[in-house]
Amino acid sequence: MKLAIMQPYFFPYIGYFQLISAVDKFIVYDNIKYVKGGWINRNRILVNGEPKWISLSLKNDSDYLHIRDRRLMNGMENNKRLLHRIEAAYKKAPNFRQVYPLVENCLTYPDENLFNFLFHSITEVCKFLAIQTELIVSSSVPINHFLKKQDKVIAFCNYFSVDTYINLPGGKALYDKHIFSEQGISLYFLEPENITYNQGGNSFVPQLSIIDVLMFNELERVKAYLTMYRLT
């Protein structure tokens, strides 16, 4: 059995969904600290050929709160503005009519809890892509949640009796293959291939939100992209 664990991100890039698709169970962290300036509540889309940020506005609160304890500010009002911005950016994209309802469904989700909002959108994109992987909320798993980093990951692996743990390349400095091996777990890193596609005649901008990938590619092509990686 294969397992992966990640923070929730706002319409993340395709590598995130490659990772979900590559495993049997995918744990989404809700009970870890929110990281300001990361990808949890923001991402990039293409606007007139240039990458631009889209962000979920959060209520002012302690920087030490967990993701599940943060809340959206003016949720529906702010998200409708985001929806209009995405519509304006992609209304001429070839797959706008097919993809816009998905984006609308995600951005009009009425829950102002940050984690619930992000988990819903990740779930909906997985459904759209026919990804069958089981999504699990981290706090629902009865392990010692005071463990840190590698020890916590191994605890999740042992709980589910998995034999393979897969991470994105950013985790290479965090994990030791020998320690995983001692626990009977094979550790791999998923390296996405260099995926390019026509973005409406503009110079290609990589690693944008999954929104961009879906707007400019037929669904079956995006499903094929999910397999374009190598494990190291």
C-alpha positions in Angstrom: 0.0 0.0 0.0 1.2 3.5 -0.9 0.8 6.6 1.3 1.5 10.3 0.8 0.9 13.3 3.2 0.6 17.0 2.3 -0.7 20.2 3.6 -3.8 21.5 1.8 -3.2 24.0 -0.9 -5.4 26.4 -2.8 -6.0 24.9 -6.3 -2.4 23.4 -6.3 -0.3 22.7 -9.3 -0.6 19.4 -11.2 2.3 17.8 -9.3 0.1 17.7 -6.2 -2.6 15.8 -8.0 0.0 13.5 -9.5 1.0 12.6 -6.0 -2.6 11.9 -4.9 -3.1 9.7 -8.0 0.1 7.8 -7.3 -0.9 6.5 -3.9 -3.7 4.5 -2.2 -4.3 6.8 0.7 -3.5 10.5 0.9 -3.5 12.3 4.2 -4.2 16.0 4.3 -2.8 17.9 7.3 -5.3 19.9 9.2 -3.6 20.0 12.6 -0.3 21.7 11.8 0.6 25.3 11.9 -0.6 27.6 9.1 2.4 28.9 7.2 2.1 32.5 6.1 3.4 33.3 2.6 3.2 29.7 1.3 0.7 28.0 -1.0 -2.0 27.2 1.5 -4.3 30.0 0.6 -2.8 31.4 -2.6 -1.7 30.3 -6.1 -1.0 31.7 -9.5 -3.1 31.8 -12.7 -2.4 33.3 -16.1 -3.7 36.8 -16.8 -3.0 38.2 -20.2 0.0 35.9 -20.6 1.5 36.8 -17.2 1.4 34.8 -13.9 -0.7 36.6 -11.3 -1.5 35.7 -7.7 -5.0 34.7 -6.5 -5.5 34.5 -2.7 -8.0 33.6 -0.1 -8.2 36.4 2.4 -7.9 35.3 6.0 -9.2 36.8 9.2 -6.4 38.3 11.4 -5.4 35.8 14.0 -2.5 34.2 15.8 0.3 33.0 13.5 0.5 29.9 15.8 -2.9 28.6 14.9 -3.4 25.3 13.1 -4.7 25.4 9.5 -8.1 24.0 10.8 -8.4 27.0 13.2 -8.0 29.7 10.6 -11.0 31.3 9.0 -11.7 33.1 5.7 -12.4 36.8 5.8 -15.6 37.9 4.0 -15.6 34.4 2.5 -18.4 34.5 0.0 -17.9 38.2 -1.0 -14.2 37.8 -1.5 -14.5 34.4 -3.3 -17.0 35.8 -5.7 -14.5 38.5 -6.7 -11.9 35.7 -7.2 -14.4 33.8 -9.3 -15.0 36.9 -11.6 -11.2 37.3 -11.9 -10.8 33.7 -13.0 -13.7 34.0 -15.4 -12.1 37.1 -17.0 -8.7 35.5 -17.3 -9.9 32.2 -18.9 -13.2 33.0 -20.6 -11.5 32.5 -24.0 -9.7 29.3 -23.0 -10.8 26.2 -25.0 -12.2 24.3 -22.0 -13.7 27.2 -20.1 -17.3 25.9 -20.3 -16.4 22.5 -18.9 -14.1 23.7 -16.1 -15.7 26.9 -14.9 -18.6 25.1 -13.1 -15.9 23.1 -11.1 -14.2 26.4 -10.1 -17.5 28.0 -9.2 -18.5 25.0 -7.1 -15.3 25.2 -5.1 -15.2 29.0 -4.7 -18.9 29.3 -3.6 -18.5 26.6 -1.0 -20.2 28.2 2.0 -17.8 27.0 4.8 -15.5 29.8 6.1 -13.2 27.4 7.9 -9.9 27.4 5.9 -9.2 23.7 6.1 -12.8 22.6 5.2 -12.8 25.0 2.3 -9.5 23.7 0.9 -10.3 20.1 1.6 -13.6 20.5 -0.3 -11.9 22.0 -3.4 -9.2 19.3 -3.4 -11.9 16.6 -3.2 -13.9 18.2 -6.0 -10.9 18.4 -8.4 -10.1 14.7 -7.6 -13.6 13.8 -8.6 -13.3 15.8 -11.8 -10.1 14.0 -12.7 -11.6 10.6 -11.6 -8.9 10.1 -9.0 -10.0 7.3 -6.7 -7.5 7.7 -3.9 -8.9 7.9 -0.4 -8.4 11.3 1.2 -7.9 11.3 4.9 -7.9 14.2 7.4 -4.8 14.0 9.5 -6.4 14.7 12.9 -8.8 11.7 12.4 -5.9 9.3 12.6 -5.2 8.1 16.2 -1.5 8.5 16.4 0.7 10.7 18.6 0.2 14.1 17.0 2.9 15.6 19.1 5.5 13.8 17.0 7.5 15.9 14.6 8.3 15.7 10.9 9.8 12.3 9.9 8.7 10.6 13.1 5.1 11.7 12.6 5.2 10.5 8.9 6.5 7.1 10.0 3.7 6.9 12.7 1.1 7.4 10.0 2.8 4.8 7.8 2.8 2.3 10.6 -0.8 2.9 11.5 -2.0 2.1 8.0 0.6 -0.7 7.6 1.9 0.8 4.3 5.0 -0.4 2.7 5.7 2.6 0.5 5.7 6.3 1.3 5.9 8.9 -1.5 6.7 12.6 -1.2 7.3 15.5 -3.6 10.9 16.5 -4.1 10.8 19.2 -1.5 11.0 16.6 1.2 14.3 15.2 0.2 16.1 17.2 2.9 13.6 16.1 5.6 13.6 12.3 5.3 16.2 9.5 5.6 15.6 6.5 3.5 17.5 4.2 5.9 15.3 5.1 8.8 12.2 4.4 6.7 13.8 1.1 5.6 14.3 0.1 9.2 10.6 0.3 9.6 9.9 -1.8 6.5 8.9 1.2 4.5 10.3 2.2 1.0 10.7 5.9 0.6 10.3 7.5 -2.9 10.2 11.0 -4.3 7.8 11.9 -7.1 9.6 14.0 -9.8 7.0 15.5 -12.2 8.1 15.5 -15.8 8.4 18.8 -17.8 4.7 19.2 -18.9 4.1 22.0 -21.4 0.9 22.9 -23.3 -0.5 25.7 -25.4 -1.6 28.6 -23.2 -3.3 30.6 -25.9 -0.3 31.6 -27.9 1.7 33.0 -25.0 5.1 31.9 -23.9 4.6 28.9 -21.6 4.5 29.7 -17.8 5.1 26.5 -15.8 3.7 25.4 -12.4 0.6 27.4 -12.4 -2.6 26.4 -10.5 -4.4 23.3 -11.7 -7.0 25.7 -13.0 -4.7 26.7 -15.8 -4.0 23.1 -16.8 -7.7 22.3 -16.9 -8.6 25.4 -18.8 -6.1 24.7 -21.6 -6.3 20.9 -21.9 -8.9 18.3 -22.6 -9.8 16.2 -19.6 -8.3 13.0 -21.0 -5.0 14.8 -21.7 -4.9 16.1 -18.1 -5.6 12.5 -16.9 -2.6 11.4 -19.0 -0.5 14.2 -17.3 -1.2 12.6 -14.0 1.1 9.7 -14.9 3.9 11.8 -16.3 6.4 11.5 -13.4 9.2 9.3 -12.2 9.8 7.9 -8.8 13.4 8.3 -7.4 
